[in-house]
Amino acid sequence: MHYMDFKFKIVNTIFSSMSKASIQSVILFLTFWNVLAYNIPFVVSVYNIVGHQSLSAVLLLSFTIFSLCILNMLFLTLISIKPLFKVLVVMQFLISTILLYSNATGKQYNPFAFDFYEWLEGLGRFFTFHFLLMLVFLVCLPSFTLLKIQIKWGSLKNNIIRWVGYSSISILILWCCFYLFETRWSPVYHESRSSLRNIVPFHFLDSSLKFIKQQYLNPIYDFTIIDSSPTIPSSKRNTTVVLVVAESVRADMFLSHTINPLIQSINTQGITIEACNTYHTSSLQCIFSFLSTESYSDSKGKHQQNLLDIMSLAGVNIYWLANENQCGDLCIKASIERVPFDCQKKDCSDEELVNMRYHRVLSELSPSEPNLIILHLKNISSPLYSKSYPKSVGSNHPTCDTALVSQCTDTQLINSYKNSLNYVTQLLIDINSYLEEFQNKYPTVETALVFTSNHGESLGEGGLYFHGAPKNIAPKEQLMVPLLLSDSRLNSDCISKSANGFTHDQIVHTLLHKFNIATKAYKANADIYTTCEQH
């Protein structure tokens, strides 16, 4: 009994001491609470990347934690409006807890689903003992504490000065931190992109703003039907094509470093083309769009038929195979089979994707039907290229084996990147080998292998690294990518002789030609086969 009385007195003392507090003290307390309660997974992910064995790593980790504190302070200051503050903070507790649990367990769902039963089923996945425990300690208890506190706001004038002053100082500090640590943080950002969702709740806020912009603020376009009835002649349906799309493969290094062993092992032709953009999502959408690289925009691209839509209508069987990057908006309208991956590991390699998934799909295809297999390889992981390939292909030394590329020389970084290209080369040889087996088994089938990358990569040229620069100022290393085409129907070197200003535009029309699809979308002057025949 005495113990319970003592415990009650302690709790009562804590709440009594916190019963009144200035808004500045409350914001400071909530700042530390948000970082410690909801953002530890992100801090851990950064720690796993940079380690702690060097002064640079310790400084970068400290910078990350400090920036999270300032970011939270800015957020809390912006919502510190007297009538709404407590309500908004409690909502933030709830959203942050849901995101924390969702990221930790992978139990995510679309809250905007129109089907009530689908929404209810997704919501039901959260009702576990673990989640309820998190609700108690991360939502209920801090909310109860906050509601018990009587906040001393001060005068309206002081509140306005505080709001403007704290916001301005926070933004200034964040800008200074970014300016001082940009070169050190940039490679860590690229390496930890998949962990950015752990920045709670800012990734949610950023995604929400993007959703609102996409749904309500973008220009409204009428959906354009390019062709509602594309066809393939019944006598020309026995075509199977494999399209391989990689990321971060720049043309100059890949073609000079890789093309010779590829030419020796498979009948292929390689050229340099211009990519649509310098970052993944936009370029991938553009590769399958009928808009030109000059006129393409994500909004326009989503409001008209793409290559997959036309092929699906024409009766082509489409298979999308990817390790982690699914087709998203590209596949909304088309009938596309997303083949499940048998790999049970957390991080499956592209080699396993090829040997387990692609080989199985190829062996089960109907040779008398038109088939398109799209292999979307995992990106060459910048900046830690050494994670992108097995040691067996690492013929270039020394390499850069840390995300802190400032500790590496450009030579080490380039060697790691070249080893990644070795791995891509080996994958393409394996992909083609399986396709040749299929061709030998069904000699009457028309086959082709197409390879490209959705953007290139900077490796120190002009002081730039990685990719993602705005297209209008992007260097050629980020825009010029390889295009390989292996098809026995093509005369040797005809592509290189006829290529003049080729871009990603050529891919869609070349594939339409290969599948013998009669459609209004087809442009002969952008078709590599037609261009070759004219030379």
C-alpha positions as CSV (number, residue, x, y, z in Angstrom):
1,M,0.0,0.0,0.0
2,H,2.8,2.4,0.9
3,Y,4.4,1.5,-2.5
4,M,1.2,2.4,-4.4
5,D,0.9,5.7,-2.4
6,F,4.5,6.5,-3.2
7,K,4.0,5.7,-6.9
8,F,0.9,7.9,-7.0
9,K,2.7,10.8,-5.4
10,I,5.5,10.6,-8.0
11,V,3.0,10.6,-10.9
12,N,1.0,13.4,-9.2
13,T,4.2,15.4,-8.7
14,I,5.1,15.0,-12.4
15,F,1.7,16.1,-13.6
16,S,1.6,18.9,-11.1
17,S,5.0,20.2,-12.2
18,M,3.8,20.0,-15.8
19,S,0.3,21.4,-15.2
20,K,1.4,24.8,-16.4
21,A,4.1,25.5,-19.1
22,S,4.9,28.1,-21.7
23,I,4.3,27.3,-25.3
24,Q,8.1,27.4,-25.9
25,S,8.6,24.7,-23.3
26,V,5.8,22.6,-24.7
27,I,7.3,22.8,-28.2
28,L,10.7,21.9,-26.9
29,F,9.4,18.9,-25.0
30,L,7.3,17.7,-28.0
31,T,10.3,18.2,-30.3
32,F,12.4,15.7,-28.4
33,W,9.4,13.4,-28.0
34,N,8.8,13.2,-31.7
35,V,12.4,12.4,-32.5
36,L,12.8,9.8,-29.8
37,A,9.4,8.2,-30.1
38,Y,8.8,8.1,-33.9
39,N,12.1,8.7,-35.7
40,I,14.5,6.2,-34.2
41,P,14.1,3.8,-37.1
42,F,15.3,6.4,-39.5
43,V,18.3,7.4,-37.3
44,V,19.2,3.7,-37.1
45,S,19.0,3.3,-40.9
46,V,21.4,6.2,-41.3
47,Y,23.7,4.8,-38.6
48,N,23.7,1.4,-40.5
49,I,24.9,3.3,-43.6
50,V,27.5,5.6,-42.2
51,G,28.6,3.6,-39.1
52,H,30.5,5.3,-36.2
53,Q,34.2,4.5,-36.9
54,S,35.2,7.9,-38.3
55,L,34.8,11.5,-37.3
56,S,32.9,12.2,-40.5
57,A,30.4,9.4,-39.7
58,V,29.8,10.7,-36.1
59,L,29.4,14.3,-37.4
60,L,26.9,13.1,-40.1
61,L,24.9,11.1,-37.6
62,S,24.8,14.1,-35.2
63,F,23.8,16.4,-38.1
64,T,20.9,14.0,-38.9
65,I,19.6,14.0,-35.3
66,F,20.0,17.8,-35.0
67,S,18.2,18.4,-38.3
68,L,15.3,16.1,-37.2
69,C,15.0,18.2,-34.0
70,I,15.0,21.5,-35.9
71,L,12.5,20.1,-38.5
72,N,10.2,19.0,-35.7
73,M,10.5,22.3,-34.0
74,L,9.6,24.1,-37.2
75,F,6.6,21.8,-37.7
76,L,5.3,22.3,-34.1
77,T,5.9,26.1,-34.4
78,L,3.9,26.3,-37.6
79,I,0.9,24.5,-36.0
80,S,1.1,26.4,-32.7
81,I,-2.2,28.2,-33.2
82,K,-4.0,28.5,-29.9
83,P,-7.4,27.0,-30.7
84,L,-6.0,24.2,-32.8
85,F,-2.6,23.3,-31.3
86,K,-3.6,20.4,-29.0
87,V,-6.0,18.9,-31.5
88,L,-3.3,19.0,-34.3
89,V,-0.6,17.5,-32.0
90,V,-2.9,14.6,-30.9
91,M,-3.7,13.9,-34.6
92,Q,0.1,14.0,-35.3
93,F,0.6,11.4,-32.5
94,L,-2.0,9.1,-34.0
95,I,-0.7,9.5,-37.6
96,S,2.9,9.1,-36.5
97,T,2.1,5.9,-34.6
98,I,0.2,4.4,-37.5
99,L,3.1,5.2,-39.8
100,L,5.7,3.8,-37.4
101,Y,3.7,0.5,-37.1
102,S,3.1,0.4,-40.8
103,N,6.8,0.9,-41.7
104,A,7.9,-1.6,-39.1
105,T,5.5,-4.4,-40.2
106,G,4.9,-3.6,-43.9
107,K,1.2,-3.6,-43.2
108,Q,0.1,-0.8,-45.5
109,Y,-3.1,-0.1,-47.3
110,N,-4.7,2.7,-49.3
111,P,-7.0,4.7,-47.1
112,F,-8.5,6.3,-50.2
113,A,-9.8,3.0,-51.5
114,F,-13.4,3.4,-52.9
115,D,-14.4,-0.1,-51.9
116,F,-15.7,0.0,-48.3
117,Y,-14.9,-3.6,-47.7
118,E,-11.4,-3.2,-49.1
119,W,-10.9,-0.2,-46.8
120,L,-12.3,-2.2,-43.8
121,E,-10.1,-5.2,-44.6
122,G,-7.0,-3.0,-44.7
123,L,-7.9,-1.3,-41.5
124,G,-8.4,-4.7,-39.8
125,R,-4.7,-5.6,-40.3
126,F,-3.8,-3.0,-37.7
127,F,-5.8,-4.5,-34.9
128,T,-3.0,-6.5,-33.3
129,F,-1.8,-6.6,-29.7
130,H,1.4,-4.9,-30.8
131,F,-0.4,-2.0,-32.4
132,L,-2.8,-1.6,-29.5
133,L,0.2,-1.4,-27.2
134,M,1.7,1.3,-29.3
135,L,-1.5,3.2,-29.3
136,V,-1.5,3.2,-25.5
137,F,2.1,4.4,-25.0
138,L,2.6,6.5,-28.1
139,V,-0.9,8.1,-28.5
140,C,-3.0,7.9,-25.4
141,L,-0.4,8.6,-22.7
142,P,1.3,11.6,-24.5
143,S,-2.1,12.9,-25.5
144,F,-3.4,12.7,-21.9
145,T,-0.3,14.5,-20.7
146,L,-0.6,17.2,-23.3
147,L,-4.3,17.8,-22.5
148,K,-3.5,18.1,-18.8
149,I,-1.0,20.8,-19.4
150,Q,-2.3,24.4,-19.2
151,I,-0.3,26.2,-21.8
152,K,0.7,29.8,-21.1
153,W,0.4,31.5,-24.5
154,G,1.0,35.1,-23.6
155,S,-0.3,38.1,-25.6
156,L,-1.3,37.9,-29.3
157,K,1.6,40.2,-30.2
158,N,4.1,38.0,-28.4
159,N,2.6,34.9,-30.1
160,I,3.0,36.5,-33.6
161,I,6.6,37.5,-32.8
162,R,7.3,34.0,-31.5
163,W,5.7,32.3,-34.5
164,V,7.5,34.4,-37.1
165,G,10.8,34.4,-35.1
166,Y,11.0,30.6,-34.4
167,S,9.9,29.7,-37.9
168,S,12.5,32.0,-39.5
169,I,15.3,30.8,-37.2
170,S,14.4,27.2,-37.8
171,I,14.4,27.6,-41.6
172,L,17.7,29.5,-41.5
173,I,19.3,26.8,-39.3
174,L,18.1,24.1,-41.7
175,W,19.4,26.0,-44.7
176,C,22.8,26.5,-43.1
177,C,22.9,22.8,-42.1
178,F,22.1,21.8,-45.7
179,Y,24.6,24.2,-47.1
180,L,27.4,23.0,-44.8
181,F,26.6,19.2,-45.1
182,E,25.2,19.0,-48.6
183,T,28.1,17.2,-50.2
184,R,28.4,14.8,-47.3
185,W,24.6,14.2,-46.9
186,S,23.8,13.8,-50.6
187,P,25.3,10.3,-51.0
188,V,23.7,9.1,-47.7
189,Y,20.4,10.4,-49.0
190,H,20.7,8.4,-52.2
191,E,21.6,5.3,-50.3
192,S,18.8,5.7,-47.7
193,R,16.0,6.6,-50.1
194,S,14.0,3.6,-49.1
195,S,14.3,4.6,-45.5
196,L,13.0,8.1,-46.0
197,R,9.5,6.9,-45.2
198,N,10.7,6.5,-41.6
199,I,11.0,10.3,-41.2
200,V,7.7,10.6,-39.3
201,P,5.5,12.4,-39.9
202,F,7.2,14.5,-42.6
203,H,7.3,11.8,-45.3
204,F,3.5,11.5,-44.8
205,L,3.0,15.3,-45.0
206,D,5.2,15.4,-48.2
207,S,3.3,12.5,-49.8
208,S,0.0,14.1,-48.8
209,L,1.0,17.4,-50.4
210,K,2.1,15.6,-53.6
211,F,-1.3,13.7,-53.6
212,I,-3.2,16.9,-53.3
213,K,-1.2,18.6,-56.0
214,Q,-1.6,15.6,-58.3
215,Q,-5.3,15.2,-57.7
216,Y,-6.5,18.9,-57.5
217,L,-3.8,21.4,-58.6
218,N,-2.3,19.9,-61.7
219,P,-3.8,21.0,-65.1
220,I,-6.9,18.9,-66.0
221,Y,-6.4,17.0,-69.2
222,D,-9.0,15.0,-71.1
223,F,-7.9,11.4,-71.5
224,T,-6.7,10.8,-75.0
225,I,-7.6,7.5,-76.7
226,I,-4.9,7.1,-79.4
227,D,-6.3,3.9,-80.8
228,S,-9.2,1.9,-79.5
229,S,-8.7,-1.1,-81.8
230,P,-5.1,-2.0,-82.6
231,T,-4.7,-5.4,-84.2
232,I,-2.1,-8.1,-85.0
233,P,-2.6,-10.2,-88.1
234,S,-3.4,-13.8,-87.1
235,S,-0.4,-15.1,-89.2
236,K,2.1,-12.9,-87.4
237,R,1.3,-13.4,-83.7
238,N,4.3,-15.7,-82.9
239,T,6.5,-13.0,-81.5
240,T,8.3,-12.9,-78.1
241,V,10.3,-9.9,-77.0
242,V,12.2,-9.3,-73.7
243,L,12.6,-5.7,-72.7
244,V,15.2,-5.0,-70.0
245,V,15.1,-1.6,-68.3
246,A,18.0,-0.8,-65.9
247,E,18.7,2.3,-63.9
248,S,21.8,4.6,-63.6
249,V,23.5,3.0,-66.6
250,R,25.3,5.7,-68.6
251,A,26.1,5.1,-72.3
252,D,29.8,6.0,-72.6
253,M,31.0,3.7,-69.9
254,F,28.6,0.9,-70.6
255,L,29.2,0.7,-74.3
256,S,33.0,1.1,-74.1
257,H,33.3,-1.2,-71.0
258,T,30.7,-3.7,-71.9
259,I,29.8,-3.9,-75.5
260,N,32.7,-6.0,-76.6
261,P,32.0,-9.1,-74.4
262,L,28.3,-8.6,-75.2
263,I,28.9,-8.7,-79.0
264,Q,31.0,-11.8,-78.6
265,S,28.4,-13.7,-76.7
266,I,25.1,-12.4,-78.3
267,N,24.1,-11.0,-81.6
268,T,23.5,-7.4,-80.5
269,Q,23.9,-3.9,-81.7
270,G,24.4,-1.0,-79.3
271,I,24.0,2.8,-79.6
272,T,23.8,5.9,-77.4
273,I,20.3,7.5,-77.1
274,E,19.0,10.4,-75.0
275,A,16.9,9.6,-72.0
276,C,13.6,11.3,-71.2
277,N,14.8,12.6,-67.8
278,T,17.4,12.1,-65.1
279,Y,15.3,10.4,-62.4
280,H,13.5,7.1,-62.2
281,T,9.8,7.7,-62.1
282,S,9.5,10.2,-64.9
283,S,11.9,8.4,-67.3
284,L,10.2,5.0,-66.8
285,Q,6.8,6.5,-67.6
286,C,8.2,8.3,-70.6
287,I,9.9,5.2,-72.1
288,F,6.4,3.7,-72.6
289,S,4.7,7.0,-73.6
290,F,3.9,8.1,-77.2
291,L,4.8,11.7,-76.3
292,S,8.2,12.8,-77.4
293,T,11.1,13.4,-75.0
294,E,10.8,17.1,-75.6
295,S,7.0,17.4,-75.0
296,Y,6.7,14.7,-72.3
297,S,5.4,15.6,-68.8
298,D,4.1,13.2,-66.1
299,S,0.6,14.9,-66.2
300,K,0.3,14.6,-70.0
301,G,1.6,11.0,-70.0
302,K,-0.9,9.8,-67.5
303,H,-3.8,11.2,-69.5
304,Q,-3.3,9.2,-72.7
305,Q,-2.8,5.6,-73.8
306,N,0.8,4.3,-73.5
307,L,2.5,1.4,-75.2
308,L,1.3,-1.2,-72.7
309,D,-2.3,-0.1,-73.2
310,I,-2.1,-0.4,-77.0
311,M,-0.3,-3.8,-76.8
312,S,-2.8,-5.1,-74.3
313,L,-5.7,-4.1,-76.6
314,A,-3.9,-5.9,-79.5
315,G,-3.8,-9.1,-77.5
316,V,-0.1,-9.1,-76.4
317,N,0.5,-11.1,-73.2
318,I,2.5,-8.7,-71.0
319,Y,4.6,-9.8,-68.0
320,W,6.1,-7.3,-65.6
321,L,9.0,-8.7,-63.6
322,A,10.7,-6.5,-61.0
323,N,12.6,-6.9,-57.7
324,E,11.1,-3.9,-56.0
325,N,10.1,-1.3,-58.5
326,Q,6.6,-2.2,-59.7
327,C,4.9,-0.6,-62.8
328,G,2.5,1.6,-60.8
329,D,0.5,4.0,-63.1
330,L,1.8,2.3,-66.2
331,C,-0.2,-0.8,-65.5
332,I,-3.5,0.7,-64.4
333,K,-5.3,0.4,-67.7
334,A,-3.4,-2.5,-69.4
335,S,-3.9,-6.2,-68.7
336,I,-0.5,-7.0,-67.2
337,E,0.5,-10.1,-65.2
338,R,2.8,-9.2,-62.3
339,V,4.5,-12.5,-61.6
340,P,5.1,-13.3,-57.9
341,F,8.8,-13.6,-56.9
342,D,9.7,-16.9,-55.1
343,C,12.7,-15.3,-53.4
344,Q,12.1,-15.3,-49.6
345,K,15.1,-13.1,-48.7
346,K,14.8,-9.5,-47.7
347,D,17.1,-8.2,-50.4
348,C,16.9,-10.4,-53.5
349,S,19.4,-9.9,-56.3
350,D,18.7,-9.3,-60.0
351,E,20.5,-12.6,-60.6
352,E,17.8,-14.4,-58.6
353,L,15.1,-12.4,-60.4
354,V,16.5,-13.7,-63.8
355,N,17.2,-17.3,-62.8
356,M,14.0,-17.9,-60.7
357,R,11.4,-15.6,-62.1
358,Y,12.2,-14.8,-65.7
359,H,13.3,-18.3,-66.6
360,R,10.1,-19.7,-65.2
361,V,7.9,-17.2,-67.1
362,L,9.8,-17.9,-70.3
363,S,9.4,-21.6,-70.0
364,E,5.6,-21.3,-69.5
365,L,4.9,-19.0,-72.5
366,S,2.7,-20.0,-75.4
367,P,4.9,-19.8,-78.5
368,S,2.0,-19.2,-80.8
369,E,0.9,-16.0,-79.0
370,P,2.6,-12.5,-78.8
371,N,4.5,-12.1,-75.5
372,L,6.3,-9.1,-74.0
373,I,8.4,-9.7,-70.9
374,I,9.6,-6.5,-69.1
375,L,12.4,-7.0,-66.7
376,H,12.9,-4.0,-64.5
377,L,16.3,-4.4,-62.8
378,K,17.1,-2.9,-59.5
379,N,18.9,0.4,-59.7
380,I,22.7,0.4,-59.6
381,S,22.6,1.7,-56.0
382,S,24.3,5.0,-55.9
383,P,26.4,5.9,-54.1
384,L,27.2,2.5,-52.6
385,Y,27.8,0.8,-56.0
386,S,29.7,-2.0,-54.3
387,K,26.4,-3.3,-52.9
388,S,25.0,-3.7,-56.5
389,Y,27.2,-6.7,-57.5
390,P,28.6,-9.9,-56.2
391,K,32.3,-10.1,-55.5
392,S,32.8,-12.5,-58.4
393,V,32.4,-9.7,-60.9
394,G,34.5,-7.2,-59.0
395,S,37.5,-7.1,-61.3
396,N,38.2,-3.3,-60.8
397,H,40.1,-2.3,-57.7
398,P,40.3,-0.4,-55.4
399,T,36.6,0.3,-54.8
400,C,34.6,2.7,-52.8
401,D,32.8,0.6,-50.1
402,T,31.2,3.4,-48.0
403,A,28.3,5.7,-48.5
404,L,30.6,8.6,-47.3
405,V,32.0,9.1,-50.8
406,S,34.0,12.1,-49.7
407,Q,36.3,9.5,-48.2
408,C,36.8,7.8,-51.6
409,T,38.7,9.0,-54.6
410,D,36.9,9.3,-58.0
411,T,38.9,6.4,-59.2
412,Q,37.6,4.2,-56.4
413,L,34.0,5.3,-57.1
414,I,34.4,4.7,-60.9
415,N,35.9,1.2,-60.2
416,S,32.8,0.3,-58.1
417,Y,30.5,1.6,-60.9
418,K,32.4,-0.4,-63.5
419,N,32.0,-3.5,-61.4
420,S,28.2,-2.8,-61.4
421,L,28.3,-2.6,-65.2
422,N,30.1,-6.0,-65.2
423,Y,27.1,-7.4,-63.3
424,V,24.6,-5.9,-65.7
425,T,26.6,-7.4,-68.6
426,Q,26.4,-10.9,-67.0
427,L,22.7,-10.5,-66.4
428,L,22.1,-9.6,-70.0
429,I,24.1,-12.6,-71.2
430,D,22.0,-14.9,-68.9
431,I,18.8,-13.3,-70.0
432,N,19.7,-13.8,-73.7
433,S,20.9,-17.4,-73.0
434,Y,17.4,-18.3,-71.7
435,L,15.8,-16.5,-74.7
436,E,18.0,-18.5,-77.1
437,E,16.9,-21.7,-75.3
438,F,13.3,-20.7,-76.0
439,Q,14.1,-19.8,-79.6
440,N,15.8,-23.2,-80.2
441,K,12.8,-25.0,-78.7
442,Y,10.4,-23.0,-80.9
443,P,12.3,-22.1,-84.1
444,T,9.3,-20.5,-85.8
445,V,9.0,-17.8,-83.0
446,E,10.3,-14.3,-83.8
447,T,12.4,-13.2,-80.8
448,A,14.3,-10.0,-79.8
449,L,16.1,-8.6,-76.8
450,V,16.0,-4.9,-76.1
451,F,18.0,-3.2,-73.3
452,T,18.1,0.4,-72.1
453,S,18.4,2.5,-68.9
454,N,15.9,5.1,-67.8
455,H,18.7,7.6,-66.9
456,G,22.5,7.9,-66.6
457,E,24.9,8.7,-63.8
458,S,27.4,11.4,-63.0
459,L,30.7,10.3,-61.4
460,G,32.4,13.5,-60.6
461,E,32.4,15.2,-63.9
462,G,32.0,19.0,-63.3
463,G,31.8,18.3,-59.6
464,L,28.4,16.4,-60.0
465,Y,27.6,13.0,-58.7
466,F,24.8,10.5,-59.1
467,H,21.6,11.6,-61.0
468,G,18.4,13.7,-60.6
469,A,19.7,17.1,-61.9
470,P,17.0,19.2,-63.7
471,K,16.9,18.1,-67.3
472,N,17.5,21.6,-68.7
473,I,20.9,21.8,-66.9
474,A,21.7,18.1,-66.6
475,P,25.1,17.0,-67.9
476,K,25.2,14.4,-70.8
477,E,26.4,11.7,-68.4
478,Q,23.0,11.7,-66.7
479,L,21.0,11.9,-69.9
480,M,22.8,9.7,-72.4
481,V,22.0,6.0,-72.0
482,P,22.6,2.8,-74.0
483,L,20.2,1.1,-76.3
484,L,21.0,-2.5,-77.2
485,L,18.9,-4.5,-79.7
486,S,19.5,-8.2,-80.4
487,D,17.5,-9.5,-83.4
488,S,18.8,-11.8,-86.1
489,R,16.6,-9.9,-88.6
490,L,18.8,-6.8,-88.4
491,N,21.8,-6.4,-90.6
492,S,25.1,-6.0,-88.8
493,D,25.9,-2.4,-87.7
494,C,22.7,-1.1,-89.4
495,I,21.6,0.7,-86.2
496,S,24.9,2.5,-85.6
497,K,24.9,3.6,-89.3
498,S,21.4,4.9,-89.2
499,A,21.2,6.3,-85.7
500,N,20.9,10.1,-85.6
501,G,19.6,11.8,-82.6
502,F,17.8,8.7,-81.3
503,T,16.0,9.0,-78.0
504,H,13.7,6.9,-75.8
505,D,11.1,7.7,-78.4
506,Q,12.4,5.0,-80.7
507,I,11.6,2.1,-78.3
508,V,7.8,2.2,-78.4
509,H,7.6,2.4,-82.2
510,T,10.3,-0.3,-82.7
511,L,8.3,-2.6,-80.4
512,L,5.1,-1.9,-82.3
513,H,6.9,-2.9,-85.5
514,K,8.3,-6.0,-84.0
515,F,4.9,-7.2,-82.9
516,N,3.3,-6.3,-86.3
517,I,0.7,-4.2,-84.5
518,A,-1.4,-2.1,-86.9
519,T,-2.2,1.1,-84.9
520,K,-2.6,4.8,-85.3
521,A,0.0,5.3,-82.7
522,Y,2.8,3.9,-84.9
523,K,5.3,6.3,-86.5
524,A,7.6,4.8,-89.1
525,N,10.2,7.6,-88.8
526,A,10.8,6.7,-85.1
527,D,11.1,2.9,-85.8
528,I,14.6,1.4,-85.8
529,Y,13.6,-1.5,-88.1
530,T,12.3,0.9,-90.7
531,T,15.3,3.2,-90.3
532,C,17.6,0.2,-90.8
533,E,15.8,-0.9,-93.9
534,Q,16.3,2.5,-95.5
535,H,20.1,2.3,-95.0
